[in-house]
Amino acid sequence: MKSVLAFGDSNTWGLIPGTKKRYPWETRWTGILQDKCISVRIIEEGLCGRTTAFEVDLRPGRKGASALPMILASQSPLDAAIVMLGTNDCKRVYSVSAATIGKGIELCLDEIQKYIPPTSILLVSPIFQEDQDSVQNRRYL
């Protein structure tokens, strides 16, 4: 049986929006994927507030790049990985650019590539979402 690491934030953890509760396993995307992939074991490793490489004092232990070495070693051998990070990096508290977030993703991917070939890593990017200030300040030609 093949093993796939699903590494991410609250979306991977299965957070129900507006609560501190979690969707049931069979409702989370990792559970649905597990159900569809008969000969694959999905290893769900999601954490609310996880970033690629940033941390604030109020929520310690959220740096994905720092957590990966231990997770990869404990779950090895792995056949593939799905990385779904970057959404929390966009928060204003981190005040980082898209290029800096990309560097954080690179740190995570570099660590994963010590265990898994690049062709077996799927990076799921956060969706583009404008904040309200950007929408109000947009100029139309």
Short mmCIF file of the C-alpha atoms (twelve columns), coordinates in Angstrom:
data_MODEL
# 
_entry.id   MODEL 
# 
loop_
_atom_site.group_PDB 
_atom_site.id 
_atom_site.type_symbol 
_atom_site.label_atom_id 
_atom_site.label_alt_id 
_atom_site.label_comp_id 
_atom_site.label_asym_id 
_atom_site.label_seq_id 
_atom_site.Cartn_x 
_atom_site.Cartn_y 
_atom_site.Cartn_z 
_atom_site.pdbx_PDB_model_num 
ATOM 1   C CA . MET A 1   0.000   0.000  0.000   1 
ATOM 2   C CA . LYS A 2   1.279   3.457  -0.888  1 
ATOM 3   C CA . SER A 3   1.434   6.265  1.703   1 
ATOM 4   C CA . VAL A 4   0.647   9.890  0.907   1 
ATOM 5   C CA . LEU A 5   1.285   12.689 3.379   1 
ATOM 6   C CA . ALA A 6   -1.342  15.455 3.362   1 
ATOM 7   C CA . PHE A 7   0.436   18.401 5.001   1 
ATOM 8   C CA . GLY A 8   -1.439  21.623 5.590   1 
ATOM 9   C CA . ASP A 9   -3.382  24.017 7.762   1 
ATOM 10  C CA . SER A 10  -6.981  24.161 9.025   1 
ATOM 11  C CA . ASN A 11  -8.263  23.190 5.580   1 
ATOM 12  C CA . THR A 12  -6.408  19.895 5.912   1 
ATOM 13  C CA . TRP A 13  -7.332  19.561 9.590   1 
ATOM 14  C CA . GLY A 14  -10.994 19.949 8.643   1 
ATOM 15  C CA . LEU A 15  -11.976 23.029 10.641  1 
ATOM 16  C CA . ILE A 16  -15.656 23.912 10.493  1 
ATOM 17  C CA . PRO A 17  -15.673 27.675 9.756   1 
ATOM 18  C CA . GLY A 18  -16.705 29.879 12.662  1 
ATOM 19  C CA . THR A 19  -16.112 27.114 15.218  1 
ATOM 20  C CA . LYS A 20  -13.274 25.218 16.842  1 
ATOM 21  C CA . LYS A 21  -14.828 21.939 15.720  1 
ATOM 22  C CA . ARG A 22  -13.692 19.524 13.066  1 
ATOM 23  C CA . TYR A 23  -15.640 17.951 10.233  1 
ATOM 24  C CA . PRO A 24  -15.966 14.157 10.533  1 
ATOM 25  C CA . TRP A 25  -13.244 12.122 8.793   1 
ATOM 26  C CA . GLU A 26  -15.498 11.052 5.922   1 
ATOM 27  C CA . THR A 27  -16.393 14.717 5.174   1 
ATOM 28  C CA . ARG A 28  -12.860 16.157 5.197   1 
ATOM 29  C CA . TRP A 29  -11.063 16.299 1.849   1 
ATOM 30  C CA . THR A 30  -8.471  13.864 3.159   1 
ATOM 31  C CA . GLY A 31  -11.193 11.388 4.112   1 
ATOM 32  C CA . ILE A 32  -12.885 11.727 0.720   1 
ATOM 33  C CA . LEU A 33  -9.534  11.187 -1.006  1 
ATOM 34  C CA . GLN A 34  -8.864  8.137  1.180   1 
ATOM 35  C CA . ASP A 35  -12.257 6.700  0.204   1 
ATOM 36  C CA . LYS A 36  -11.496 7.171  -3.518  1 
ATOM 37  C CA . CYS A 37  -7.946  5.772  -3.412  1 
ATOM 38  C CA . ILE A 38  -8.307  2.125  -2.487  1 
ATOM 39  C CA . SER A 39  -4.632  1.147  -2.362  1 
ATOM 40  C CA . VAL A 40  -3.369  4.391  -0.809  1 
ATOM 41  C CA . ARG A 41  -3.121  5.415  2.831   1 
ATOM 42  C CA . ILE A 42  -3.651  9.153  3.356   1 
ATOM 43  C CA . ILE A 43  -1.705  10.469 6.343   1 
ATOM 44  C CA . GLU A 44  -3.538  13.573 7.487   1 
ATOM 45  C CA . GLU A 45  -1.214  16.157 9.026   1 
ATOM 46  C CA . GLY A 46  -3.169  19.390 9.299   1 
ATOM 47  C CA . LEU A 47  -2.868  22.082 11.966  1 
ATOM 48  C CA . CYS A 48  -4.992  25.210 12.348  1 
ATOM 49  C CA . GLY A 49  -2.921  28.340 11.830  1 
ATOM 50  C CA . ARG A 50  0.025   26.507 10.234  1 
ATOM 51  C CA . THR A 51  2.166   28.646 7.953   1 
ATOM 52  C CA . THR A 52  5.051   27.806 5.683   1 
ATOM 53  C CA . ALA A 53  7.761   29.464 7.774   1 
ATOM 54  C CA . PHE A 54  6.245   32.159 9.969   1 
ATOM 55  C CA . GLU A 55  5.204   32.284 13.580  1 
ATOM 56  C CA . VAL A 56  3.768   34.709 16.101  1 
ATOM 57  C CA . ASP A 57  4.085   34.474 19.872  1 
ATOM 58  C CA . LEU A 58  0.352   33.950 20.337  1 
ATOM 59  C CA . ARG A 59  0.362   30.681 18.342  1 
ATOM 60  C CA . PRO A 60  3.706   28.886 18.712  1 
ATOM 61  C CA . GLY A 61  4.567   25.730 16.810  1 
ATOM 62  C CA . ARG A 62  2.881   26.739 13.560  1 
ATOM 63  C CA . LYS A 63  5.952   26.926 11.265  1 
ATOM 64  C CA . GLY A 64  5.515   24.171 8.705   1 
ATOM 65  C CA . ALA A 65  9.172   24.163 7.673   1 
ATOM 66  C CA . SER A 66  10.179  23.508 11.293  1 
ATOM 67  C CA . ALA A 67  7.610   20.735 11.816  1 
ATOM 68  C CA . LEU A 68  8.373   18.841 8.607   1 
ATOM 69  C CA . PRO A 69  11.654  17.127 9.581   1 
ATOM 70  C CA . MET A 70  10.032  15.327 12.518  1 
ATOM 71  C CA . ILE A 71  6.822   14.507 10.640  1 
ATOM 72  C CA . LEU A 72  8.671   13.180 7.597   1 
ATOM 73  C CA . ALA A 73  10.993  11.050 9.719   1 
ATOM 74  C CA . SER A 74  8.143   9.573  11.749  1 
ATOM 75  C CA . GLN A 75  5.952   8.827  8.716   1 
ATOM 76  C CA . SER A 76  8.720   7.526  6.453   1 
ATOM 77  C CA . PRO A 77  8.677   5.795  4.019   1 
ATOM 78  C CA . LEU A 78  6.333   7.964  1.986   1 
ATOM 79  C CA . ASP A 79  5.413   7.636  -1.673  1 
ATOM 80  C CA . ALA A 80  3.981   11.110 -2.216  1 
ATOM 81  C CA . ALA A 81  2.936   14.324 -0.514  1 
ATOM 82  C CA . ILE A 82  0.211   16.889 -0.927  1 
ATOM 83  C CA . VAL A 83  1.191   20.283 0.482   1 
ATOM 84  C CA . MET A 84  -1.650  22.735 1.064   1 
ATOM 85  C CA . LEU A 85  -0.058  25.736 2.773   1 
ATOM 86  C CA . GLY A 86  0.238   29.470 2.293   1 
ATOM 87  C CA . THR A 87  -3.233  30.713 3.192   1 
ATOM 88  C CA . ASN A 88  -2.266  31.711 6.744   1 
ATOM 89  C CA . ASP A 89  0.934   33.328 5.449   1 
ATOM 90  C CA . CYS A 90  -1.313  35.917 3.767   1 
ATOM 91  C CA . LYS A 91  -2.555  37.247 7.107   1 
ATOM 92  C CA . ARG A 92  -1.678  40.856 7.850   1 
ATOM 93  C CA . VAL A 93  0.054   39.887 11.115  1 
ATOM 94  C CA . TYR A 94  2.951   38.447 9.050   1 
ATOM 95  C CA . SER A 95  3.168   41.414 6.640   1 
ATOM 96  C CA . VAL A 96  4.942   39.409 3.950   1 
ATOM 97  C CA . SER A 97  4.884   39.593 0.177   1 
ATOM 98  C CA . ALA A 98  3.893   36.852 -2.230  1 
ATOM 99  C CA . ALA A 99  7.594   36.381 -3.031  1 
ATOM 100 C CA . THR A 100 8.381   35.845 0.658   1 
ATOM 101 C CA . ILE A 101 5.544   33.344 0.982   1 
ATOM 102 C CA . GLY A 102 7.010   31.577 -2.045  1 
ATOM 103 C CA . LYS A 103 10.347  31.337 -0.216  1 
ATOM 104 C CA . GLY A 104 8.517   29.752 2.727   1 
ATOM 105 C CA . ILE A 105 6.969   27.203 0.365   1 
ATOM 106 C CA . GLU A 106 10.446  26.517 -1.045  1 
ATOM 107 C CA . LEU A 107 11.739  25.743 2.463   1 
ATOM 108 C CA . CYS A 108 8.944   23.217 2.938   1 
ATOM 109 C CA . LEU A 109 9.449   21.630 -0.474  1 
ATOM 110 C CA . ASP A 110 13.215  21.391 0.045   1 
ATOM 111 C CA . GLU A 111 12.603  19.441 3.255   1 
ATOM 112 C CA . ILE A 112 10.021  17.142 1.648   1 
ATOM 113 C CA . GLN A 113 12.361  16.409 -1.270  1 
ATOM 114 C CA . LYS A 114 14.775  14.766 1.168   1 
ATOM 115 C CA . TYR A 115 12.186  11.972 1.441   1 
ATOM 116 C CA . ILE A 116 10.067  12.166 -1.710  1 
ATOM 117 C CA . PRO A 117 11.024  12.860 -5.342  1 
ATOM 118 C CA . PRO A 118 9.768   16.218 -6.694  1 
ATOM 119 C CA . THR A 119 7.544   14.456 -9.240  1 
ATOM 120 C CA . SER A 120 5.584   12.913 -6.344  1 
ATOM 121 C CA . ILE A 121 4.791   16.195 -4.580  1 
ATOM 122 C CA . LEU A 122 1.584   18.116 -5.276  1 
ATOM 123 C CA . LEU A 123 1.500   21.741 -4.152  1 
ATOM 124 C CA . VAL A 124 -1.998  23.163 -3.706  1 
ATOM 125 C CA . SER A 125 -1.864  26.952 -3.787  1 
ATOM 126 C CA . PRO A 126 -4.144  29.193 -1.759  1 
ATOM 127 C CA . ILE A 127 -6.858  30.905 -3.731  1 
ATOM 128 C CA . PHE A 128 -6.537  34.562 -4.587  1 
ATOM 129 C CA . GLN A 129 -8.813  36.594 -2.365  1 
ATOM 130 C CA . GLU A 130 -8.814  40.356 -2.331  1 
ATOM 131 C CA . ASP A 131 -9.332  42.056 0.985   1 
ATOM 132 C CA . GLN A 132 -12.102 44.616 1.341   1 
ATOM 133 C CA . ASP A 133 -9.669  47.574 1.213   1 
ATOM 134 C CA . SER A 134 -8.313  46.448 -2.158  1 
ATOM 135 C CA . VAL A 135 -11.799 46.054 -3.594  1 
ATOM 136 C CA . GLN A 136 -12.869 49.526 -2.402  1 
ATOM 137 C CA . ASN A 137 -9.676  51.168 -3.701  1 
ATOM 138 C CA . ARG A 138 -9.762  49.505 -7.116  1 
ATOM 139 C CA . ARG A 139 -9.965  51.928 -10.008 1 
ATOM 140 C CA . TYR A 140 -11.840 50.998 -13.118 1 
ATOM 141 C CA . LEU A 141 -10.859 52.387 -16.503 1 
# 
